[in-house]
Amino acid sequence: MKAFKAIVSGKVQGVWFRDSTRSEANKLNLVGWVRNLSDGTVEVCAEGNESELQKLVEWLYVGSPRSKVKNVDVEWRASTGEFSQFEMRF
């Protein structure tokens, strides 16, 4: 098990990015959370199987249909096991 924290920039708020991220993470059996930040970016924290995490990172570069992702800054981490599901945070 591994984990990552990512900051996604571009047109990623108000375009169903968080909900789409949660949906994608659930399809990949990942746990963690996604939230909007005050600077217009979106923060994602995810844990799970490394190959599935890599698929989510690849998806983040594309994003939801109405988003326009400019950059994804990913920091890989050790898994903490603190999450039981993938949720949207506010």
Backbone hydrogen bonds in HBPLUS format (Angstrom, degrees):
<---DONOR---> <-ACCEPTOR-->    atom                        ^
c    i                          cat <-CA-CA->   ^        H-A-AA   ^      H-
h    n   atom  resd res      DA  || num        DHA   H-A  angle D-A-AA Bond
n    s   type  num  typ     dist DA aas  dist angle  dist       angle   num
A0002-LYS N   A0048-GLY O   2.92 MM  46  5.68 169.2  1.93 159.5 159.1     1
A0048-GLY N   A0002-LYS O   3.01 MM  46  5.68 157.7  2.06 155.4 158.5     2
A0003-ALA N   A0077-ARG O   3.12 MM  74  5.00 139.7  2.29 148.2 139.4     3
A0077-ARG N   A0003-ALA O   2.77 MM  74  5.00 169.3  1.78 139.1 137.2     4
A0004-PHE N   A0046-ALA O   2.95 MM  42  5.59 149.0  2.05 153.9 161.8     5
A0046-ALA N   A0004-PHE O   3.00 MM  42  5.59 160.5  2.04 156.8 163.2     6
A0005-LYS N   A0075-GLU O   2.95 MM  70  5.27 152.7  2.03 141.3 149.6     7
A0075-GLU N   A0005-LYS O   2.82 MM  70  5.27 157.6  1.87 156.6 164.3     8
A0006-ALA N   A0044-VAL O   2.74 MM  38  5.07 157.4  1.79 150.0 157.0     9
A0044-VAL N   A0006-ALA O   2.83 MM  38  5.07 159.3  1.87 148.7 153.9    10
A0007-ILE N   A0073-ASP O   3.00 MM  66  5.22 149.5  2.09 136.5 145.4    11
A0073-ASP N   A0007-ILE O   2.96 MM  66  5.22 168.4  1.98 148.0 150.6    12
A0008-VAL N   A0042-VAL O   2.76 MM  34  5.12 169.5  1.77 157.1 160.7    13
A0042-VAL N   A0008-VAL O   2.96 MM  34  5.12 156.5  2.01 143.6 151.3    14
A0009-SER N   A0071-ASN O   2.90 MM  62  5.24 166.2  1.92 151.3 155.6    15
A0070-LYS N   A0009-SER O   2.79 MM  61  5.58 170.4  1.80 137.1 140.0    16
A0071-ASN N   A0009-SER O   3.40 MM  62  5.24 161.7  2.44 122.1 123.0    17
A0011-LYS N   A0068-LYS O   2.91 MM  57  4.88 153.0  1.98 135.7 136.3    18
A0068-LYS N   A0011-LYS O   3.07 MM  57  4.88 152.8  2.15 123.3 131.5    19
A0020-SER N   A0016-TRP O   3.00 MM   4  5.99 157.5  2.05 142.8 149.8    20
A0021-THR N   A0017-PHE O   2.84 MM   4  5.98 149.7  1.93 147.4 156.1    21
A0022-ARG N   A0018-ARG O   2.90 MM   4  6.18 162.1  1.94 154.4 158.7    22
A0023-SER N   A0019-ASP O   2.98 MM   4  6.20 158.7  2.02 146.6 152.6    23
A0024-GLU N   A0020-SER O   2.93 MM   4  6.12 160.3  1.97 146.4 151.5    24
A0025-ALA N   A0021-THR O   2.85 MM   4  6.04 164.3  1.88 154.6 159.1    25
A0026-ASN N   A0022-ARG O   2.93 MM   4  6.11 156.2  1.99 148.1 154.5    26
A0027-LYS N   A0023-SER O   3.04 MM   4  6.34 153.0  2.12 145.8 152.9    27
A0028-LEU N   A0024-GLU O   3.13 MM   4  6.40 140.8  2.29 142.1 152.6    28
A0028-LEU N   A0025-ALA O   3.11 MM   3  5.07 125.0  2.43  93.3 107.6    29
A0030-LEU N   A0025-ALA O   2.95 MM   5  5.15 172.8  1.96 147.7 148.4    30
A0029-ASN N   A0026-ASN O   3.09 MM   3  4.94 162.3  2.12 102.9 107.7    31
A0031-VAL N   A0047-GLU O   3.08 MM  16  5.34 165.8  2.10 150.5 154.9    32
A0047-GLU N   A0031-VAL O   2.75 MM  16  5.34 150.7  1.84 157.8 162.5    33
A0032-GLY N   A0085-GLN O   2.92 MM  53  6.18 168.3  1.94 126.4 126.3    34
A0087-GLU N   A0032-GLY O   2.99 MM  55  6.42 154.4  2.06 135.3 138.4    35
A0033-TRP N   A0045-CYS O   2.83 MM  12  5.38 154.6  1.90 151.3 159.9    36
A0045-CYS N   A0033-TRP O   2.91 MM  12  5.38 170.7  1.92 158.5 160.1    37
A0034-VAL N   A0087-GLU O   3.00 MM  53  6.53 136.3  2.20 151.6 162.8    38
A0089-ARG N   A0034-VAL O   2.84 MM  55  5.98 167.5  1.86 155.0 157.4    39
A0035-ARG N   A0043-GLU O   2.93 MM   8  5.40 154.8  1.99 152.5 159.9    40
A0043-GLU N   A0035-ARG O   2.83 MM   8  5.40 163.0  1.86 166.9 168.8    41
A0037-LEU N   A0041-THR O   2.88 MM   4  5.42 161.7  1.91 159.4 153.7    42
A0040-GLY N   A0037-LEU O   3.11 MM   3  5.78 160.6  2.15 125.6 126.4    43
A0052-GLU N   A0049-ASN O   3.07 MM   3  5.36 121.0  2.44 104.9 119.5    44
A0053-LEU N   A0049-ASN O   2.89 MM   4  6.16 155.4  1.96 157.4 165.6    45
A0054-GLN N   A0050-GLU O   2.96 MM   4  6.18 154.9  2.02 147.8 154.0    46
A0055-LYS N   A0051-SER O   3.20 MM   4  6.46 145.6  2.32 134.3 142.7    47
A0056-LEU N   A0052-GLU O   3.06 MM   4  6.44 149.9  2.15 144.8 152.6    48
A0057-VAL N   A0053-LEU O   2.93 MM   4  6.29 157.4  1.98 152.7 158.9    49
A0058-GLU N   A0054-GLN O   2.98 MM   4  6.24 161.4  2.01 148.4 153.0    50
A0059-TRP N   A0055-LYS O   2.93 MM   4  6.17 152.1  2.01 143.4 151.5    51
A0060-LEU N   A0056-LEU O   2.85 MM   4  6.13 149.7  1.94 150.4 158.7    52
A0061-TYR N   A0058-GLU O   3.27 MM   3  5.50 134.3  2.50 100.0 110.8    53
A0062-VAL N   A0059-TRP O   2.87 MM   3  5.26 144.1  2.00 110.7 121.7    54
A0063-GLY N   A0059-TRP O   2.72 MM   4  5.89 169.6  1.73 168.9 169.2    55
A0067-SER N   A0064-SER O   3.07 MM   3  5.29 156.5  2.13 111.7 119.1    56
